Amino acid sequence: MTSRQSLSVCILSTADWDRPVWTNKQHVARGLAVSNDVTYVNSTGLRWPRLSAGDLIRIVNRLRQRGSVQFVYGIPNLKITTPLTVPASTVRVLERMNEAALHRSVSDWLAATKPKVLWTFTPMTRGLEKRADVVVYHAVDLLHQFPGVNATTILRAERALAERGVPAVASSRGVEAHLRSQGFSTILYWPNVADVELIAERAGKASRNGATVVYAGNLIEAKVDVELLLAVAKSPEVGELLIAGPIGEGGDATSRLSELLKHPNVRMLGTLSPGELAEAMGTARVGLIPYRLTGYTDGIYPMKLDEYLAAGCLVVSTPIKSLIDEDLPGVTLSGKETFVQDVERAVRGYGAVSVRRPTRSWRTRVDEIQALLESRLQRLP
């Protein structure tokens, strides 16, 4: 085959397409749809819902979308499908129902005559792995560590993929080590990347005035140390703390956020378009990654890291495991005791410390994915 042969790609996602903040799932789908037919399957659920407003809204939306197929304006080769499933379950009858619903939702992909690729961000592939010419497991998180999931089910599904000889992509060293312990023999280490071309262009048009710092991303307390953000906002050396992104998306905001959100030094920007976010980051001197140190964050390589660097920001992050051994000029890893001081130091020293802007981007990553798929297809009998 040649590198220009079009493929039929099914992407099993752990995030719905219309999620306010895009993750690697949407970026991969959009990139592959340039030259391939792509079916993007909205999340089939990893945890049971809670009695919360956020989860109730998601349930209602899922019931409205069940079985629907959505085409994305401006991306003619991409369609979104939403199977009606229950979260990963150990009940056999429920899993049979899930499998049937998933297969119905991707019937066009199953019937495709082009080479079929299953690019999955979840190990819960429910038989689709048997129908694909090539399967790749793209592990961007330690899913079994996510609050509320059935870890036993996730780990069993991962081992089943490993036993089939499925190659895996790891987005962090922590995920890579986990995949190796699960028995995967072929693991590619591909850290998360950013849309650096767009960010560099739009951030370059912004005016970087004053001692502004920024946090970009979902503000959910299970992952983000809100107390650290509040301490930064209270610093007399910080001109303004910008917060860009949804509040508690994927969880529920609590009263613990109230003081932060109401602080006079905090400006809430809400959920921005990629271009608007790039311009906001371009006004800041420092980008913040105040993640809690948990089993879940042990596996995270933050996409916002490359976004901040592409925008020309210095970065101060808590010492999450994925960054400890990385060579990252312009990035300071800081514990709770020194986090605010390191932010202040970065604000004062901006311009005297070099920032290494990333060269890897979603454009180069999609090229790598395409090359990997071609290589795997060439090995078929």
Contacts in CASP RR format, 6 or more apart in sequence:
PFRMAT RR
TARGET T0000
AUTHOR 0000-0000-0000
METHOD contacts of the structure
MODEL  1
MTSRQSLSVCILSTADWDRPVWTNKQHVARGLAVSNDVTYVNSTGLRWPR
LSAGDLIRIVNRLRQRGSVQFVYGIPNLKITTPLTVPASTVRVLERMNEA
ALHRSVSDWLAATKPKVLWTFTPMTRGLEKRADVVVYHAVDLLHQFPGVN
ATTILRAERALAERGVPAVASSRGVEAHLRSQGFSTILYWPNVADVELIA
ERAGKASRNGATVVYAGNLIEAKVDVELLLAVAKSPEVGELLIAGPIGEG
GDATSRLSELLKHPNVRMLGTLSPGELAEAMGTARVGLIPYRLTGYTDGI
YPMKLDEYLAAGCLVVSTPIKSLIDEDLPGVTLSGKETFVQDVERAVRGY
GAVSVRRPTRSWRTRVDEIQALLESRLQRLP
1 115 0 8 1.000
1 374 0 8 1.000
1 377 0 8 1.000
1 378 0 8 1.000
3 370 0 8 1.000
3 371 0 8 1.000
3 374 0 8 1.000
4 35 0 8 1.000
5 114 0 8 1.000
5 115 0 8 1.000
5 374 0 8 1.000
6 35 0 8 1.000
6 36 0 8 1.000
6 37 0 8 1.000
6 114 0 8 1.000
7 36 0 8 1.000
7 37 0 8 1.000
7 114 0 8 1.000
7 115 0 8 1.000
7 116 0 8 1.000
7 117 0 8 1.000
7 373 0 8 1.000
7 377 0 8 1.000
8 36 0 8 1.000
8 37 0 8 1.000
8 39 0 8 1.000
8 109 0 8 1.000
8 112 0 8 1.000
8 114 0 8 1.000
8 115 0 8 1.000
8 116 0 8 1.000
8 117 0 8 1.000
9 32 0 8 1.000
9 36 0 8 1.000
9 37 0 8 1.000
9 38 0 8 1.000
9 39 0 8 1.000
9 117 0 8 1.000
9 118 0 8 1.000
9 119 0 8 1.000
10 38 0 8 1.000
10 39 0 8 1.000
10 41 0 8 1.000
10 106 0 8 1.000
10 109 0 8 1.000
10 116 0 8 1.000
10 117 0 8 1.000
10 118 0 8 1.000
10 119 0 8 1.000
10 128 0 8 1.000
10 132 0 8 1.000
11 25 0 8 1.000
11 28 0 8 1.000
11 29 0 8 1.000
11 32 0 8 1.000
11 38 0 8 1.000
11 39 0 8 1.000
11 40 0 8 1.000
11 41 0 8 1.000
11 119 0 8 1.000
11 120 0 8 1.000
11 121 0 8 1.000
12 41 0 8 1.000
12 44 0 8 1.000
12 118 0 8 1.000
12 119 0 8 1.000
12 120 0 8 1.000
12 121 0 8 1.000
12 122 0 8 1.000
12 124 0 8 1.000
12 125 0 8 1.000
12 128 0 8 1.000
13 25 0 8 1.000
13 26 0 8 1.000
13 29 0 8 1.000
13 40 0 8 1.000
13 41 0 8 1.000
13 42 0 8 1.000
13 43 0 8 1.000
13 121 0 8 1.000
13 122 0 8 1.000
14 25 0 8 1.000
14 43 0 8 1.000
14 45 0 8 1.000
14 46 0 8 1.000
14 121 0 8 1.000
14 122 0 8 1.000
14 141 0 8 1.000
14 143 0 8 1.000
15 23 0 8 1.000
15 25 0 8 1.000
15 26 0 8 1.000
15 43 0 8 1.000
15 121 0 8 1.000
16 42 0 8 1.000
16 43 0 8 1.000
16 82 0 8 1.000
17 26 0 8 1.000
17 29 0 8 1.000
17 40 0 8 1.000
17 42 0 8 1.000
17 70 0 8 1.000
17 72 0 8 1.000
17 80 0 8 1.000
19 26 0 8 1.000
19 249 0 8 1.000
20 218 0 8 1.000
20 245 0 8 1.000
20 246 0 8 1.000
20 249 0 8 1.000
20 271 0 8 1.000
21 217 0 8 1.000
21 218 0 8 1.000
21 245 0 8 1.000
21 246 0 8 1.000
21 249 0 8 1.000
21 271 0 8 1.000
22 274 0 8 1.000
23 140 0 8 1.000
23 303 0 8 1.000
24 121 0 8 1.000
24 138 0 8 1.000
24 140 0 8 1.000
24 171 0 8 1.000
24 192 0 8 1.000
24 303 0 8 1.000
25 40 0 8 1.000
25 121 0 8 1.000
26 40 0 8 1.000
27 195 0 8 1.000
27 362 0 8 1.000
27 365 0 8 1.000
28 119 0 8 1.000
28 138 0 8 1.000
28 362 0 8 1.000
28 365 0 8 1.000
28 366 0 8 1.000
28 369 0 8 1.000
29 38 0 8 1.000
29 40 0 8 1.000
29 78 0 8 1.000
30 75 0 8 1.000
30 78 0 8 1.000
31 362 0 8 1.000
31 366 0 8 1.000
32 38 0 8 1.000
32 119 0 8 1.000
32 366 0 8 1.000
32 369 0 8 1.000
32 370 0 8 1.000
33 75 0 8 1.000
33 76 0 8 1.000
33 77 0 8 1.000
33 78 0 8 1.000
34 77 0 8 1.000
34 366 0 8 1.000
35 77 0 8 1.000
35 370 0 8 1.000
36 77 0 8 1.000
36 117 0 8 1.000
37 77 0 8 1.000
37 112 0 8 1.000
37 114 0 8 1.000
38 77 0 8 1.000
38 78 0 8 1.000
38 79 0 8 1.000
39 79 0 8 1.000
39 81 0 8 1.000
39 106 0 8 1.000
39 108 0 8 1.000
39 109 0 8 1.000
40 78 0 8 1.000
40 79 0 8 1.000
40 80 0 8 1.000
40 81 0 8 1.000
41 81 0 8 1.000
41 82 0 8 1.000
41 83 0 8 1.000
41 102 0 8 1.000
41 105 0 8 1.000
41 106 0 8 1.000
42 65 0 8 1.000
42 80 0 8 1.000
42 81 0 8 1.000
42 82 0 8 1.000
42 83 0 8 1.000
43 122 0 8 1.000
44 83 0 8 1.000
44 85 0 8 1.000
44 87 0 8 1.000
44 88 0 8 1.000
44 98 0 8 1.000
44 102 0 8 1.000
44 122 0 8 1.000
44 124 0 8 1.000
44 126 0 8 1.000
45 85 0 8 1.000
45 86 0 8 1.000
45 87 0 8 1.000
45 88 0 8 1.000
46 87 0 8 1.000
46 88 0 8 1.000
46 122 0 8 1.000
46 124 0 8 1.000
46 143 0 8 1.000
46 146 0 8 1.000
46 149 0 8 1.000
46 154 0 8 1.000
47 87 0 8 1.000
47 88 0 8 1.000
47 146 0 8 1.000
47 147 0 8 1.000
47 148 0 8 1.000
47 149 0 8 1.000
47 150 0 8 1.000
48 87 0 8 1.000
48 148 0 8 1.000
49 55 0 8 1.000
49 56 0 8 1.000
49 58 0 8 1.000
49 59 0 8 1.000
49 87 0 8 1.000
50 252 0 8 1.000
52 251 0 8 1.000
52 252 0 8 1.000
53 252 0 8 1.000
54 250 0 8 1.000
54 251 0 8 1.000
54 252 0 8 1.000
55 251 0 8 1.000
62 82 0 8 1.000
62 84 0 8 1.000
63 84 0 8 1.000
65 82 0 8 1.000
66 82 0 8 1.000
66 83 0 8 1.000
66 84 0 8 1.000
67 81 0 8 1.000
67 82 0 8 1.000
67 83 0 8 1.000
67 84 0 8 1.000
67 104 0 8 1.000
67 105 0 8 1.000
68 81 0 8 1.000
68 82 0 8 1.000
69 79 0 8 1.000
69 80 0 8 1.000
69 81 0 8 1.000
70 79 0 8 1.000
70 80 0 8 1.000
70 81 0 8 1.000
70 82 0 8 1.000
71 78 0 8 1.000
71 79 0 8 1.000
71 80 0 8 1.000
72 78 0 8 1.000
72 79 0 8 1.000
72 80 0 8 1.000
81 105 0 8 1.000
81 106 0 8 1.000
82 105 0 8 1.000
83 98 0 8 1.000
83 101 0 8 1.000
83 102 0 8 1.000
83 104 0 8 1.000
83 105 0 8 1.000
84 101 0 8 1.000
85 97 0 8 1.000
85 98 0 8 1.000
85 101 0 8 1.000
85 102 0 8 1.000
86 94 0 8 1.000
86 97 0 8 1.000
86 98 0 8 1.000
87 150 0 8 1.000
88 124 0 8 1.000
88 149 0 8 1.000
88 150 0 8 1.000
88 153 0 8 1.000
88 154 0 8 1.000
88 157 0 8 1.000
89 95 0 8 1.000
89 98 0 8 1.000
89 150 0 8 1.000
89 153 0 8 1.000
90 150 0 8 1.000
90 152 0 8 1.000
90 153 0 8 1.000
95 126 0 8 1.000
98 126 0 8 1.000
99 126 0 8 1.000
99 127 0 8 1.000
102 126 0 8 1.000
102 128 0 8 1.000
103 110 0 8 1.000
103 126 0 8 1.000
103 127 0 8 1.000
103 128 0 8 1.000
106 128 0 8 1.000
109 116 0 8 1.000
110 116 0 8 1.000
110 131 0 8 1.000
115 133 0 8 1.000
115 134 0 8 1.000
115 377 0 8 1.000
116 131 0 8 1.000
116 132 0 8 1.000
116 133 0 8 1.000
116 134 0 8 1.000
117 132 0 8 1.000
117 133 0 8 1.000
117 134 0 8 1.000
117 135 0 8 1.000
117 136 0 8 1.000
117 373 0 8 1.000
118 125 0 8 1.000
118 128 0 8 1.000
118 129 0 8 1.000
118 131 0 8 1.000
118 132 0 8 1.000
118 134 0 8 1.000
118 135 0 8 1.000
118 136 0 8 1.000
119 136 0 8 1.000
119 138 0 8 1.000
119 369 0 8 1.000
120 128 0 8 1.000
120 129 0 8 1.000
120 135 0 8 1.000
120 136 0 8 1.000
120 137 0 8 1.000
120 138 0 8 1.000
121 138 0 8 1.000
121 139 0 8 1.000
121 140 0 8 1.000
122 143 0 8 1.000
122 157 0 8 1.000
123 137 0 8 1.000
123 143 0 8 1.000
123 154 0 8 1.000
123 157 0 8 1.000
123 158 0 8 1.000
123 160 0 8 1.000
123 161 0 8 1.000
124 153 0 8 1.000
124 154 0 8 1.000
124 157 0 8 1.000
125 135 0 8 1.000
125 157 0 8 1.000
125 161 0 8 1.000
129 135 0 8 1.000
129 161 0 8 1.000
129 164 0 8 1.000
129 166 0 8 1.000
133 377 0 8 1.000
133 380 0 8 1.000
134 373 0 8 1.000
134 376 0 8 1.000
134 377 0 8 1.000
134 380 0 8 1.000
135 161 0 8 1.000
135 164 0 8 1.000
135 166 0 8 1.000
136 166 0 8 1.000
136 167 0 8 1.000
136 168 0 8 1.000
136 169 0 8 1.000
136 372 0 8 1.000
136 373 0 8 1.000
136 376 0 8 1.000
137 158 0 8 1.000
137 161 0 8 1.000
137 166 0 8 1.000
137 167 0 8 1.000
137 168 0 8 1.000
137 169 0 8 1.000
137 184 0 8 1.000
138 168 0 8 1.000
138 169 0 8 1.000
138 171 0 8 1.000
139 158 0 8 1.000
139 168 0 8 1.000
139 169 0 8 1.000
139 170 0 8 1.000
139 171 0 8 1.000
139 175 0 8 1.000
139 178 0 8 1.000
139 179 0 8 1.000
140 171 0 8 1.000
140 175 0 8 1.000
140 192 0 8 1.000
140 301 0 8 1.000
141 171 0 8 1.000
141 175 0 8 1.000
141 296 0 8 1.000
141 299 0 8 1.000
141 300 0 8 1.000
142 174 0 8 1.000
142 175 0 8 1.000
142 178 0 8 1.000
142 295 0 8 1.000
142 296 0 8 1.000
142 298 0 8 1.000
142 299 0 8 1.000
143 149 0 8 1.000
143 154 0 8 1.000
144 151 0 8 1.000
144 154 0 8 1.000
144 155 0 8 1.000
144 158 0 8 1.000
145 151 0 8 1.000
145 294 0 8 1.000
145 295 0 8 1.000
145 296 0 8 1.000
145 298 0 8 1.000
145 299 0 8 1.000
146 296 0 8 1.000
147 222 0 8 1.000
147 296 0 8 1.000
155 182 0 8 1.000
158 179 0 8 1.000
158 182 0 8 1.000
158 184 0 8 1.000
159 182 0 8 1.000
159 183 0 8 1.000
161 168 0 8 1.000
161 184 0 8 1.000
162 168 0 8 1.000
162 179 0 8 1.000
162 182 0 8 1.000
162 183 0 8 1.000
162 184 0 8 1.000
162 185 0 8 1.000
163 183 0 8 1.000
165 184 0 8 1.000
165 185 0 8 1.000
165 186 0 8 1.000
166 184 0 8 1.000
167 184 0 8 1.000
167 186 0 8 1.000
167 187 0 8 1.000
167 188 0 8 1.000
167 372 0 8 1.000
167 376 0 8 1.000
168 179 0 8 1.000
168 184 0 8 1.000
168 186 0 8 1.000
168 187 0 8 1.000
168 188 0 8 1.000
169 187 0 8 1.000
169 188 0 8 1.000
169 190 0 8 1.000
170 176 0 8 1.000
170 178 0 8 1.000
170 179 0 8 1.000
170 187 0 8 1.000
170 188 0 8 1.000
170 189 0 8 1.000
170 190 0 8 1.000
171 190 0 8 1.000
171 191 0 8 1.000
171 192 0 8 1.000
171 299 0 8 1.000
171 301 0 8 1.000
172 191 0 8 1.000
172 299 0 8 1.000
172 300 0 8 1.000
172 301 0 8 1.000
172 321 0 8 1.000
172 322 0 8 1.000
173 189 0 8 1.000
173 321 0 8 1.000
173 322 0 8 1.000
173 325 0 8 1.000
174 298 0 8 1.000
174 299 0 8 1.000
174 321 0 8 1.000
174 322 0 8 1.000
175 299 0 8 1.000
175 301 0 8 1.000
176 187 0 8 1.000
176 189 0 8 1.000
178 299 0 8 1.000
179 187 0 8 1.000
180 187 0 8 1.000
188 372 0 8 1.000
190 365 0 8 1.000
190 368 0 8 1.000
191 301 0 8 1.000
191 322 0 8 1.000
192 301 0 8 1.000
192 302 0 8 1.000
192 303 0 8 1.000
192 305 0 8 1.000
192 306 0 8 1.000
193 303 0 8 1.000
193 306 0 8 1.000
193 358 0 8 1.000
193 360 0 8 1.000
193 361 0 8 1.000
193 362 0 8 1.000
193 364 0 8 1.000
193 365 0 8 1.000
194 303 0 8 1.000
194 304 0 8 1.000
194 306 0 8 1.000
194 307 0 8 1.000
194 310 0 8 1.000
194 358 0 8 1.000
194 361 0 8 1.000
194 362 0 8 1.000
195 274 0 8 1.000
195 307 0 8 1.000
195 361 0 8 1.000
195 362 0 8 1.000
196 306 0 8 1.000
196 310 0 8 1.000
196 357 0 8 1.000
196 358 0 8 1.000
196 359 0 8 1.000
196 360 0 8 1.000
196 361 0 8 1.000
197 361 0 8 1.000
197 363 0 8 1.000
198 274 0 8 1.000
198 275 0 8 1.000
198 278 0 8 1.000
199 274 0 8 1.000
199 275 0 8 1.000
199 278 0 8 1.000
199 281 0 8 1.000
199 307 0 8 1.000
199 310 0 8 1.000
199 311 0 8 1.000
200 310 0 8 1.000
200 311 0 8 1.000
200 357 0 8 1.000
201 278 0 8 1.000
202 275 0 8 1.000
202 278 0 8 1.000
202 279 0 8 1.000
202 282 0 8 1.000
203 278 0 8 1.000
203 279 0 8 1.000
203 281 0 8 1.000
203 282 0 8 1.000
203 310 0 8 1.000
203 311 0 8 1.000
203 312 0 8 1.000
204 282 0 8 1.000
204 311 0 8 1.000
205 279 0 8 1.000
206 278 0 8 1.000
206 279 0 8 1.000
206 280 0 8 1.000
206 281 0 8 1.000
206 282 0 8 1.000
206 283 0 8 1.000
207 283 0 8 1.000
208 282 0 8 1.000
208 283 0 8 1.000
208 284 0 8 1.000
208 285 0 8 1.000
209 283 0 8 1.000
210 239 0 8 1.000
210 285 0 8 1.000
211 237 0 8 1.000
211 238 0 8 1.000
211 239 0 8 1.000
211 240 0 8 1.000
211 285 0 8 1.000
211 347 0 8 1.000
212 238 0 8 1.000
212 239 0 8 1.000
212 240 0 8 1.000
212 241 0 8 1.000
212 242 0 8 1.000
212 283 0 8 1.000
212 284 0 8 1.000
212 285 0 8 1.000
213 232 0 8 1.000
213 238 0 8 1.000
213 239 0 8 1.000
213 240 0 8 1.000
213 241 0 8 1.000
213 242 0 8 1.000
213 284 0 8 1.000
213 285 0 8 1.000
213 286 0 8 1.000
213 287 0 8 1.000
213 288 0 8 1.000
213 343 0 8 1.000
213 347 0 8 1.000
214 241 0 8 1.000
214 242 0 8 1.000
214 243 0 8 1.000
214 244 0 8 1.000
214 280 0 8 1.000
214 281 0 8 1.000
214 283 0 8 1.000
214 284 0 8 1.000
214 286 0 8 1.000
214 287 0 8 1.000
214 288 0 8 1.000
214 308 0 8 1.000
214 313 0 8 1.000
215 224 0 8 1.000
215 229 0 8 1.000
215 241 0 8 1.000
215 242 0 8 1.000
215 243 0 8 1.000
215 244 0 8 1.000
215 287 0 8 1.000
215 288 0 8 1.000
215 290 0 8 1.000
216 244 0 8 1.000
216 245 0 8 1.000
216 277 0 8 1.000
216 280 0 8 1.000
216 281 0 8 1.000
216 287 0 8 1.000
216 304 0 8 1.000
216 307 0 8 1.000
216 308 0 8 1.000
217 244 0 8 1.000
217 245 0 8 1.000
217 246 0 8 1.000
217 304 0 8 1.000
218 224 0 8 1.000
218 245 0 8 1.000
218 246 0 8 1.000
218 248 0 8 1.000
218 249 0 8 1.000
218 250 0 8 1.000
219 226 0 8 1.000
219 243 0 8 1.000
219 245 0 8 1.000
219 246 0 8 1.000
219 247 0 8 1.000
219 248 0 8 1.000
219 253 0 8 1.000
219 257 0 8 1.000
220 248 0 8 1.000
220 249 0 8 1.000
220 250 0 8 1.000
220 251 0 8 1.000
221 248 0 8 1.000
221 253 0 8 1.000
221 254 0 8 1.000
221 256 0 8 1.000
221 257 0 8 1.000
222 251 0 8 1.000
222 292 0 8 1.000
222 294 0 8 1.000
222 296 0 8 1.000
223 291 0 8 1.000
223 292 0 8 1.000
223 294 0 8 1.000
223 296 0 8 1.000
223 297 0 8 1.000
223 300 0 8 1.000
224 290 0 8 1.000
224 291 0 8 1.000
224 292 0 8 1.000
225 290 0 8 1.000
225 291 0 8 1.000
225 292 0 8 1.000
225 318 0 8 1.000
225 336 0 8 1.000
226 256 0 8 1.000
226 257 0 8 1.000
226 260 0 8 1.000
228 288 0 8 1.000
228 290 0 8 1.000
228 318 0 8 1.000
228 336 0 8 1.000
228 339 0 8 1.000
228 340 0 8 1.000
229 241 0 8 1.000
229 243 0 8 1.000
229 260 0 8 1.000
229 288 0 8 1.000
229 290 0 8 1.000
230 259 0 8 1.000
230 260 0 8 1.000
230 263 0 8 1.000
231 339 0 8 1.000
231 340 0 8 1.000
232 238 0 8 1.000
232 241 0 8 1.000
232 288 0 8 1.000
232 290 0 8 1.000
232 339 0 8 1.000
232 340 0 8 1.000
232 343 0 8 1.000
233 241 0 8 1.000
233 260 0 8 1.000
233 263 0 8 1.000
233 265 0 8 1.000
233 266 0 8 1.000
234 263 0 8 1.000
234 265 0 8 1.000
235 340 0 8 1.000
235 343 0 8 1.000
235 344 0 8 1.000
237 344 0 8 1.000
237 347 0 8 1.000
237 348 0 8 1.000
238 265 0 8 1.000
238 343 0 8 1.000
238 344 0 8 1.000
238 347 0 8 1.000
239 265 0 8 1.000
240 265 0 8 1.000
240 266 0 8 1.000
240 267 0 8 1.000
241 263 0 8 1.000
241 265 0 8 1.000
241 266 0 8 1.000
241 267 0 8 1.000
242 267 0 8 1.000
242 269 0 8 1.000
242 280 0 8 1.000
242 283 0 8 1.000
242 284 0 8 1.000
243 266 0 8 1.000
243 267 0 8 1.000
243 268 0 8 1.000
243 269 0 8 1.000
243 270 0 8 1.000
244 269 0 8 1.000
244 270 0 8 1.000
244 271 0 8 1.000
244 272 0 8 1.000
244 277 0 8 1.000
244 280 0 8 1.000
244 281 0 8 1.000
245 269 0 8 1.000
245 270 0 8 1.000
245 271 0 8 1.000
245 272 0 8 1.000
246 270 0 8 1.000
246 271 0 8 1.000
247 253 0 8 1.000
247 257 0 8 1.000
247 261 0 8 1.000
260 266 0 8 1.000
261 268 0 8 1.000
269 280 0 8 1.000
272 280 0 8 1.000
277 307 0 8 1.000
278 307 0 8 1.000
278 310 0 8 1.000
278 311 0 8 1.000
281 287 0 8 1.000
281 307 0 8 1.000
281 308 0 8 1.000
281 311 0 8 1.000
281 312 0 8 1.000
281 313 0 8 1.000
282 311 0 8 1.000
282 312 0 8 1.000
282 313 0 8 1.000
284 311 0 8 1.000
284 313 0 8 1.000
285 313 0 8 1.000
285 314 0 8 1.000
285 346 0 8 1.000
285 347 0 8 1.000
285 350 0 8 1.000
286 313 0 8 1.000
286 314 0 8 1.000
286 315 0 8 1.000
286 316 0 8 1.000
286 343 0 8 1.000
286 346 0 8 1.000
286 347 0 8 1.000
286 350 0 8 1.000
287 304 0 8 1.000
287 308 0 8 1.000
287 313 0 8 1.000
287 314 0 8 1.000
287 315 0 8 1.000
287 316 0 8 1.000
288 315 0 8 1.000
288 316 0 8 1.000
288 317 0 8 1.000
288 343 0 8 1.000
289 302 0 8 1.000
289 304 0 8 1.000
289 305 0 8 1.000
289 315 0 8 1.000
289 316 0 8 1.000
289 317 0 8 1.000
289 318 0 8 1.000
289 320 0 8 1.000
290 317 0 8 1.000
290 318 0 8 1.000
290 339 0 8 1.000
291 297 0 8 1.000
291 300 0 8 1.000
291 302 0 8 1.000
291 317 0 8 1.000
291 318 0 8 1.000
291 320 0 8 1.000
292 318 0 8 1.000
293 318 0 8 1.000
293 319 0 8 1.000
293 320 0 8 1.000
297 320 0 8 1.000
297 321 0 8 1.000
298 320 0 8 1.000
298 321 0 8 1.000
298 322 0 8 1.000
299 320 0 8 1.000
299 321 0 8 1.000
299 322 0 8 1.000
300 320 0 8 1.000
300 322 0 8 1.000
301 322 0 8 1.000
301 323 0 8 1.000
302 317 0 8 1.000
302 320 0 8 1.000
302 322 0 8 1.000
305 315 0 8 1.000
305 317 0 8 1.000
305 323 0 8 1.000
305 328 0 8 1.000
305 331 0 8 1.000
306 358 0 8 1.000
306 360 0 8 1.000
308 314 0 8 1.000
308 315 0 8 1.000
309 315 0 8 1.000
309 330 0 8 1.000
309 331 0 8 1.000
309 355 0 8 1.000
309 356 0 8 1.000
309 357 0 8 1.000
309 358 0 8 1.000
310 357 0 8 1.000
310 358 0 8 1.000
312 355 0 8 1.000
312 357 0 8 1.000
313 355 0 8 1.000
314 330 0 8 1.000
314 331 0 8 1.000
314 332 0 8 1.000
314 346 0 8 1.000
314 350 0 8 1.000
314 353 0 8 1.000
314 355 0 8 1.000
315 328 0 8 1.000
315 330 0 8 1.000
315 331 0 8 1.000
315 332 0 8 1.000
316 331 0 8 1.000
316 332 0 8 1.000
316 334 0 8 1.000
316 339 0 8 1.000
316 342 0 8 1.000
316 343 0 8 1.000
316 346 0 8 1.000
317 323 0 8 1.000
317 331 0 8 1.000
317 332 0 8 1.000
317 333 0 8 1.000
317 334 0 8 1.000
318 333 0 8 1.000
318 334 0 8 1.000
318 335 0 8 1.000
318 336 0 8 1.000
318 339 0 8 1.000
319 333 0 8 1.000
319 334 0 8 1.000
319 335 0 8 1.000
323 331 0 8 1.000
323 333 0 8 1.000
324 333 0 8 1.000
328 356 0 8 1.000
329 354 0 8 1.000
329 355 0 8 1.000
329 356 0 8 1.000
330 353 0 8 1.000
330 354 0 8 1.000
330 355 0 8 1.000
330 356 0 8 1.000
332 342 0 8 1.000
332 345 0 8 1.000
332 346 0 8 1.000
334 341 0 8 1.000
334 342 0 8 1.000
334 343 0 8 1.000
346 353 0 8 1.000
END
